[in-house]
Amino acid sequence: MIEIFRNPNYDFIGKRKWAYLFSALFTLAGLVSLATQGLRYDIDFAGGALIQVRFNEIPPVQKIRAALATIGYGEAIIQEFGESREFIVRLPLRATSSEALAKRVEGALKADASLGGFEIRRVEFVGPQVGKELQTDAMKAVVFAMIGMLLYIAWSFKSVRGGSAAVIAVIHDVVVCLGAISLTHREFSLPVLAALLTVIGYSVNDTIVAYDRLRENRSKPGQKNKAFAEQMNDAVNQTLSRTVLTSLTVFFSTVILLFFGGKVLEDFAFVLVIGVITGTYSTTYIAAAIMVDWTIWAQGRRRGHKKAVVKAS
């Protein structure tokens, strides 16, 4: 295996108290943004109509809105899409078909000669029931993924603590990613949901690698006299080269997608970039750190129980 660190011995676990504070600040920022601004759902989740229009010349947004106001859609959301001549127009739900709506919008835009020539490139229409169902299904997908990981890790490593710590780390990653989406006013869409599920899988995979090395080390004679915190720190250091190499490979790929993948992939790539960073961080400073503190607490409680039994006898 390629190694970029030769026998690293960094005190990751010893710095976990500062990491908790750092994580709490970012998580709090994400939660505050989600509570105050919420998520801006894509048409797939919110329902409504989406029309992608490409103009021959760059039109003022106010003129587009004024043209739409003539057919009762002055409250439409109008956004640039990629280049400055292309726009996404989001319209509220009305009792009409996508074909009829496209014709009405086309007629309204043609009526204003100052807008020049244009081409309607895409029309999407999602009913309110479908949007609500997709929101529910998205939530179920994330929850079931976390439950599955908890059960797998608890069974595979014979450790409910390890499974719970890994799920807490994943929740941290999801909250940070959702907070970043909310803070940057990006849309929560199906590609973003796919990116979130990818981040969940990536994060827990990184954690499992560290747990597996911990299990191997604990069976070695030289490790048995070490405290659990030292054993975990050794496991993190021993998998450091693999973690960094994997993270950098994914990070560089997603950064290229973010800047050169086009508008359609931008939000997907953005979530992956944030997720790779926070997923790599949470393996050590959330999953491993919580497992260490939980184990120390359990060991202390066990010793206290034994002392109480001895005194009683």
C-alpha positions, -999 to 999 in steps of 0.1 A, spaced: 0 0 0 12 35 -8 22 54 24 26 91 26 32 90 63 59 69 78 50 56 113 28 86 122 22 92 159 0 123 161 -21 128 192 -55 130 175 -76 116 203 -58 138 229 -72 169 211 -108 156 210 -121 182 235 -111 210 211 -126 190 182 -159 187 201 -160 225 204 -152 230 168 -178 205 157 -204 221 180 -199 255 164 -203 242 129 -233 221 138 -249 250 156 -243 273 126 -260 247 103 -289 242 126 -295 279 130 -295 284 93 -319 255 88 -342 269 115 -342 304 102 -338 301 65 -347 264 59 -340 245 27 -350 257 -7 -365 226 -23 -362 218 -59 -394 213 -80 -391 176 -74 -398 181 -37 -418 213 -36 -440 207 -66 -447 234 -93 -435 241 -128 -400 247 -140 -393 263 -174 -357 267 -188 -355 296 -212 -325 306 -233 -325 342 -247 -305 354 -277 -295 385 -258 -291 391 -221 -325 404 -208 -332 423 -175 -348 401 -150 -374 428 -143 -386 426 -179 -390 389 -177 -410 392 -145 -432 420 -160 -440 398 -190 -449 369 -167 -471 392 -146 -494 397 -176 -505 361 -173 -507 361 -135 -472 348 -127 -455 379 -114 -444 360 -82 -423 336 -102 -388 328 -91 -363 337 -119 -327 326 -117 -297 326 -140 -288 291 -151 -252 287 -162 -245 316 -186 -262 350 -183 -285 344 -213 -302 314 -198 -328 314 -170 -348 290 -149 -383 302 -142 -401 285 -113 -439 289 -112 -463 281 -84 -488 252 -89 -519 260 -110 -545 237 -125 -530 235 -159 -509 211 -179 -472 216 -187 -479 220 -224 -505 247 -218 -483 265 -193 -453 265 -217 -475 280 -244 -488 307 -221 -453 316 -209 -440 316 -245 -469 339 -256 -462 363 -227 -425 365 -235 -431 370 -272 -455 398 -264 -426 419 -251 -405 426 -282 -377 441 -261 -368 406 -248 -357 395 -282 -356 360 -295 -356 330 -271 -359 293 -269 -378 272 -243 -354 243 -237 -371 224 -208 -405 222 -191 -411 202 -159 -443 199 -140 -446 182 -106 -478 180 -86 -480 187 -49 -487 151 -39 -457 138 -58 -435 165 -42 -446 156 -7 -441 119 -13 -406 125 -25 -398 146 6 -411 117 28 -391 91 7 -360 112 10 -362 113 48 -369 75 49 -338 68 27 -315 88 51 -330 73 83 -330 37 70 -294 41 58 -284 52 93 -303 23 110 -287 -2 86 -252 11 94 -259 10 132 -270 -26 130 -242 -37 107 -214 -21 128 -230 -33 161 -231 -69 146 -198 -68 128 -177 -53 156 -198 -66 185 -200 -30 197 -232 -10 200 -210 19 211 -191 18 178 -223 17 158 -239 45 178 -207 66 175 -206 61 138 -242 71 134 -236 102 155 -207 111 131 -230 106 101 -257 128 116 -230 155 122 -219 152 85 -255 154 73 -263 185 94 -231 202 83 -239 195 46 -275 206 49 -264 237 68 -239 245 40 -268 241 14 -290 264 35 -263 291 41 -254 292 4 -290 292 -7 -286 262 -29 -315 239 -38 -322 206 -22 -328 184 -53 -326 147 -62 -289 150 -72 -282 166 -38 -301 138 -20 -279 113 -40 -248 133 -29 -259 131 8 -264 94 6 -229 91 -10 -215 112 19 -232 89 44 -216 58 28 -182 74 24 -182 86 60 -191 53 76 -167 34 53 -139 55 66 -150 49 102 -152 11 96 -116 11 84 -104 27 116 -126 3 137 -112 -27 119 -76 -17 126 -86 -11 162 -100 -47 164 -68 -61 149 -46 -41 173 -65 -52 204 -57 -88 196 -20 -82 196 0 -88 228 18 -55 227 -15 -35 228 -32 -52 257 -16 -30 283 -24 2 266 -54 24 275 -83 23 251 -76 59 240 -41 50 230 -53 20 211 -78 41 192 -52 67 185 -28 41 172 -56 28 149 -63 63 135 -25 69 129 -21 35 112 -49 42 87 -39 78 82 -22 73 48 -52 54 35 -76 80 48 -57 110 33 -51 93 -1 -87 83 -4 -100 117 7 -77 137 -16 -86 115 -46 -123 121 -40 -118 157 -31 -99 166 -63 -125 148 -84 -154 166 -68 -137 200 -70 -132 195 -107 -169 186 -110 -178 217 -90 -160 242 -112 -161 225 -146 -190 201 -144 -216 226 -154 -246 241 -136 -265 208 -135 -238 191 -114 -228 221 -93 -250 215 -63 -242 177 -63 -205 184 -64 -207 211 -37 -223 187 -13 -197 160 -20 -168 185 -15 -183 195 19 -191 159 27 -156 146 20 -140 172 43 -165 167 72 -166 129 66 -128 126 69 -128 148 100 -157 131 117 -141 96 115 -114 107 140 -130 135 159 -166 124 162 -168 86 158 -135 76 173 -136 104 200 -171 95 212 -163 58 213 -132 66 234 -151 88 259 -180 64 260 -157 34 267 -138 54 294 -171 63 310 -183 27 309 -151 14 323 -152 39 352 -188 30 359 -179 -7 360 -150 -1 384 -173 19 406 -198 -9 406 -172 -35 416 -160 -13 445 -195 -10 457 -200 -48 456 -167 -53 475 -177 -28 502 -212 -44 505 -196 -78 509 
